[in-house]
Amino acid sequence: MGAPVLTALTGKWNRKHVLLSVMALFVLGNILAWQAPGYNTLIVARILTGLAHGVFFSIGSTIATGLVEKEKAASAIAIMFTGLTVALVTGVPLGTYIGQVYGWQATFLIVAILGLVAWIGSALLVPSNLKQPPATRLSSQLKVLAHPRLLLVYLITALGYGGTFTAFTFLAPILEEVSGFNSSTISLIMLVYGVSVAIGNIWAERWPTQWDLSKH
């Protein structure tokens, strides 16, 4: 719910400024999580990074389509979300490994550093004269949230990503307690699994262009 509301509230802002602002919020949220003195502070930090994450993809989609020709807009969005897939399937096991070796706080520090690198790259590479889309009112955003088909999309997204993170959450203890692997080996297994999924997703995008299934 937070991302559509924040997107509507920043509708009149320069797109690049919004992008850099939410990325800065993401970095600060992870720094706060890294230095969190207690559980409540950690929860607040995760909420901040979650809001930044949602607005980032909303604004990022707009920027991606604005940087390419109209007929390539869908491909630009697909490439952007492919980055999310790769980050999930490789970043989660890598973050698990860092947490096991250096402590869970180190994982948030590394994510903050990567976020800072992304902020610098966006500041240097994203043009400032992006076409500004029409501002969306908050009431319009709330009406969209109640659309039946979009509610189905939200449900699919929540279950899909929720299932992915749940699998990663329970995969490690199952491998350790049931299969008998040690913690360092589990991190390597999860990393190999993530890389394999990423390669499979990228390869699957090319499948229709290489094979004509109607001939089989």
Solvent accessible surface area in square Angstrom, and as a share of the most:
residue,aa,sasa,rsa
1,M,158,0.71
2,G,25,0.24
3,A,23,0.18
4,P,32,0.20
5,V,42,0.24
6,L,57,0.28
7,T,20,0.12
8,A,12,0.09
9,L,110,0.55
10,T,18,0.11
11,G,9,0.09
12,K,174,0.74
13,W,129,0.45
14,N,50,0.26
15,R,11,0.04
16,K,21,0.09
17,H,109,0.49
18,V,1,0.01
19,L,10,0.05
20,L,28,0.14
21,S,53,0.34
22,V,16,0.09
23,M,16,0.07
24,A,37,0.28
25,L,56,0.28
26,F,54,0.23
27,V,15,0.08
28,L,113,0.56
29,G,1,0.01
30,N,2,0.01
31,I,67,0.34
32,L,64,0.32
33,A,0,0.00
34,W,81,0.28
35,Q,109,0.48
36,A,18,0.14
37,P,124,0.78
38,G,36,0.35
39,Y,159,0.60
40,N,121,0.62
41,T,36,0.21
42,L,35,0.18
43,I,70,0.36
44,V,78,0.45
45,A,0,0.00
46,R,112,0.41
47,I,99,0.50
48,L,58,0.29
49,T,6,0.03
50,G,42,0.40
51,L,54,0.27
52,A,1,0.01
53,H,79,0.35
54,G,23,0.22
55,V,2,0.01
56,F,58,0.24
57,F,29,0.12
58,S,43,0.28
59,I,1,0.01
60,G,7,0.07
61,S,24,0.15
62,T,46,0.27
63,I,11,0.06
64,A,17,0.13
65,T,42,0.24
66,G,52,0.50
67,L,92,0.46
68,V,59,0.34
69,E,104,0.46
70,K,186,0.79
71,E,135,0.60
72,K,110,0.47
73,A,24,0.18
74,A,79,0.61
75,S,63,0.40
76,A,15,0.11
77,I,60,0.30
78,A,55,0.42
79,I,128,0.65
80,M,40,0.18
81,F,77,0.32
82,T,30,0.18
83,G,40,0.38
84,L,24,0.12
85,T,38,0.22
86,V,50,0.29
87,A,57,0.44
88,L,25,0.13
89,V,10,0.06
90,T,32,0.19
91,G,34,0.33
92,V,36,0.21
93,P,0,0.00
94,L,85,0.42
95,G,14,0.14
96,T,39,0.23
97,Y,89,0.34
98,I,24,0.12
99,G,18,0.17
100,Q,79,0.35
101,V,76,0.44
102,Y,159,0.60
103,G,26,0.25
104,W,119,0.42
105,Q,72,0.32
106,A,22,0.17
107,T,30,0.17
108,F,34,0.14
109,L,54,0.27
110,I,66,0.33
111,V,49,0.28
112,A,3,0.03
113,I,85,0.43
114,L,112,0.56
115,G,8,0.07
116,L,88,0.44
117,V,93,0.53
118,A,47,0.37
119,W,81,0.29
120,I,81,0.41
121,G,25,0.24
122,S,17,0.11
123,A,30,0.23
124,L,139,0.69
125,L,147,0.73
126,V,21,0.12
127,P,52,0.32
128,S,68,0.44
129,N,136,0.70
130,L,25,0.12
131,K,182,0.77
132,Q,73,0.32
133,P,43,0.27
134,P,125,0.79
135,A,54,0.42
136,T,60,0.35
137,R,176,0.64
138,L,67,0.34
139,S,53,0.34
140,S,39,0.25
141,Q,31,0.14
142,L,82,0.41
143,K,154,0.65
144,V,68,0.39
145,L,24,0.12
146,A,68,0.53
147,H,88,0.39
148,P,100,0.63
149,R,189,0.69
150,L,60,0.30
151,L,88,0.44
152,L,102,0.51
153,V,77,0.45
154,Y,84,0.32
155,L,96,0.48
156,I,106,0.54
157,T,62,0.36
158,A,66,0.51
159,L,118,0.59
160,G,42,0.41
161,Y,82,0.31
162,G,36,0.34
163,G,40,0.38
164,T,45,0.26
165,F,91,0.38
166,T,69,0.40
167,A,59,0.46
168,F,14,0.06
169,T,87,0.51
170,F,120,0.50
171,L,53,0.26
172,A,18,0.14
173,P,48,0.30
174,I,89,0.45
175,L,25,0.12
176,E,85,0.38
177,E,142,0.64
178,V,119,0.69
179,S,62,0.40
180,G,61,0.59
181,F,84,0.35
182,N,92,0.47
183,S,49,0.32
184,S,65,0.42
185,T,44,0.26
186,I,0,0.00
187,S,2,0.01
188,L,108,0.54
189,I,56,0.29
190,M,2,0.01
191,L,55,0.28
192,V,87,0.50
193,Y,108,0.41
194,G,0,0.00
195,V,62,0.36
196,S,61,0.40
197,V,47,0.27
198,A,7,0.06
199,I,109,0.55
200,G,38,0.37
201,N,58,0.30
202,I,69,0.35
203,W,128,0.45
204,A,57,0.44
205,E,104,0.47
206,R,134,0.49
207,W,104,0.36
208,P,95,0.60
209,T,117,0.68
210,Q,92,0.41
211,W,124,0.44
212,D,69,0.36
213,L,112,0.56
214,S,99,0.64
215,K,167,0.71
216,H,165,0.74
